[in-house]
Amino acid sequence: MSTSTYDHVLFASAASVRLSLAWAFPGLPDLLSGRVELSTPVTGFKRLQEGLFLYNHGLSPYDGGVFHQAPLLLPLFSLLPDPARYPLVTVLLYTLVDLASAYALMQIFASGQSYASRFFTSSRESKRWSSSAVAAAHLFNPFVVLTCLARSTNVFGNLFILVSVLKACRGAAFGSAFALALASYMSLHPLLLLPPLAVLCYDSSIMRNKNASKDGRSSALVPFAARYTAVFAVAIAILFALSYALTGNWSFISSVYASRLLLPDLTPNVGLWWYFFIEIFDSFRNFFLGVFWLHMVSYSPALTIRLRDQPLAAVVLMCGIFAIFQPYANVGDAGFWLSLLSMYGHVHEREYYNLSLPLNSANLSSSSVSR
């Protein structure tokens, strides 16, 4: 079986799994969309439906303080039939998003940035996984499949992150910055990927253009990053303008972004923030909000500087930070990070040596105690 045929079978199988589960168990999507592990106040499908109901009846979707998602999602979902009567249609949309994400992940891996960047080439390059294996790790990841069936809207943000990374691996600054703006518009925290993505895009553009350059010189990183940031800012401004035109006011800013910054909704979820803020006194709330955000923000410049030779690794690690430390985390974020880790399959077996020392120490300690 050729590689292309194998990939087609792989993608068709992944789509069949999702659609078959939704068809065989019609109540499964609604059941999963009510699980706090899969749906949060800022990504839940049921909350999206409430906002969509208000939008379709000419009311502000942010009245009542229930809907906290990006306004531009509303026109998209208003085109779909009633999910209560035709649940397979929405599952099909999310399945297509998963397939697009897997394809983008394959292309990112095929760029070679995970094992051979501008300044670094792994000595274990020959042990890397195939692009089909990387796609399979995403498509058949149980967390990803459950998130698809739960119809959590964070899959759209994850897709835009992958598109941004893919464009950065190809040195396309405009496309990468615009896709990152879309991801940040959806859920705010992808904004922290701007430094490593700017470095990744710069390195990729140098690698692609160095043979075409006559004098071997290239533009400096700082001006390039400034242009990248400018494109990002313009894209955000355009998205905000479209949102204002859609809703007629700026209330979406406080509903979508302040809800993530200030954590007003303490609906139970699997994130660390809820577990912590449900217990503290209100007098300490603002202080710890600043501490938690400062903690997460501090990783972005630190990882970008420390992993200057491997900017894609910095992006992947930042996504892992998001999965743990973002305000409203769910298992879909963890599944997305595990999918990204599949690009580093050539170093997975090295983890044994990292874990063997503490495991052996634990065994020695237990044996000494038993004696």
Buried (B, 14 or more C-beta within 10 A) or exposed (E): EEEEEEBEEBBEEBBEBBBEBBEEEEEBBBEBBEBBBBBBBBBBBEBBBBBBEBBEEEEBBBEEEBBBBBBBBBEEBEEEEEBEEEBBEBBBBBBBBBBBBBBBBBBBBBBBBBBEBBEBEBEBEEBBBBBBBBBBBBBBBEBBBBBBBBBBBBBBBBBBBBBBBBBBBBBBBBBBBBBBBBBBBBBBBBBBBBBBBBBBBBBBBBBEEEEEEEEEEEEEBEEBBEBBBEBBEBBBEEBBEBBBEBBEEEBBEBBBBEBBEBBEBEEEBBBBBBEEBEEEEEEEEEEBBEEBBEEBBEBBEEBBEEBBBBBBBBBBBBBBBBBEBBBBBBBBBBBBBBBBBBBBBBBEEEEEEEEEEEEEEEEEEEEEEEE
